[in-house]
Amino acid sequence: MKWLALHIDTSPAGLEPVETMLSGLGIDSFVIEDEAGFRRFLEQNRQYWDYVDEELDRSMAGKCRVTFYVEENEPGFAQAAAVRIAMAELKKDHPECAPLLMTVDGLEDEDWENNWKAFYKPMEIGERLMVIPDWEEADPHGRVALRLNPGLAFGTGSHATTRLCLAALEKRVRPGMQVLDLGCGSGILSVAALLLGAERAFACDIDEKAVDIAYENAALNGVGRDIYTVRAGDVLHDEALRREMGGGYDIVLANIVSDVIIALAPAVRGLLGAGGCLICSGIIDERGDEVRAALEDSGFSIEEAGQSEGWFSFVCR
């Protein structure tokens, strides 16, 4: 098994928020390197040496870095992509955490796509869908074919949370429905909704890269901008975005993280039409009860709960 080491460089004030962000994404094993800790260590253990290598001393100057590891396979790259998206929100809400740069040992940022293509193959999801990478050929065998090039955005279909959402979606989407995709990433959920019969879809993401990627994936599937709208912004704080997206949706999709779902729950009620449902995932199993309680406190009843590979999904009305 091969592993990739990923490094997030931040400020002293950013160490705790970055740790919290990673834990929220199910990453609880990481290494923290910072100059302050290094200096404390030297001071507290002065009796063990009388000289510190100058190169080591220089390398720790100003350092605030969190390192974590993912497997070198497609799910690992997808998990890293989820961290990138969460970092964009963290950087926006907490400028004191800057620079918030993520690097990978031996891997340039622009090489992400090419490195995970080797692990990303056609996959059947639920009863009706087949997700096919744009660079692969596959016979969908009567299923609805969803062609996808995820780029640097989260959402390939291989992650358990995406599969849970797609399986719940395909059972509920009907012709003529209006669908809202919050935290759309690659656009996989909202494009799937349109291919499965929805009439229109509106998607948004805090990462501006997601807009182009989602539109490109829509075009791969013959979905035009006349029925599909993608915007960048924070639905909780961007009033112009809220006005444009409107309300009355039959299905709202939110494959994000637990803290964002909890924050969104009260607002989503106002985005749904009569009889509409919320399909949400991105919830690690340790926080399943917490998210369920937040949804119920916001007036939702849980129609269905799904679980796969340590992740929860909820369908609520």
Salt bridges, closest charged atoms under 4 A:
ASP9 OD1 - ARG65 NE 2.73
GLU33 OE1 - LYS63 NZ 3.95
GLU35 OE2 - ARG39 NH2 3.36
GLU43 OE1 - ARG46 NH2 2.52
GLU54 OE1 - ARG58 NH1 3.83
ASP57 OD1 - ARG39 NH1 2.54
GLU96 OE2 - HIS94 ND1 3.10
ASP105 OD1 - HIS7 NE2 2.73
ASP109 OD1 - ARG84 NH1 2.60
GLU124 OE1 - ARG143 NH2 3.51
GLU136 OE2 - LYS121 NZ 3.11
GLU137 OE1 - ARG147 NH2 3.92
ASP139 OD2 - HIS141 ND1 3.70
ASP234 OD2 - HIS237 ND1 2.85
GLU244 OE2 - ARG231 NE 2.91
ASP259 OD1 - ARG287 NH2 2.61
GLU290 OE1 - ARG287 NE 2.99
GLU303 OE2 - ARG172 NE 3.15
GLU303 OE1 - ARG317 NE 2.55
GLU304 OE1 - LYS171 NZ 3.13
GLU304 OE1 - ARG172 NH2 2.93
GLU309 OE2 - ARG163 NH2 2.51
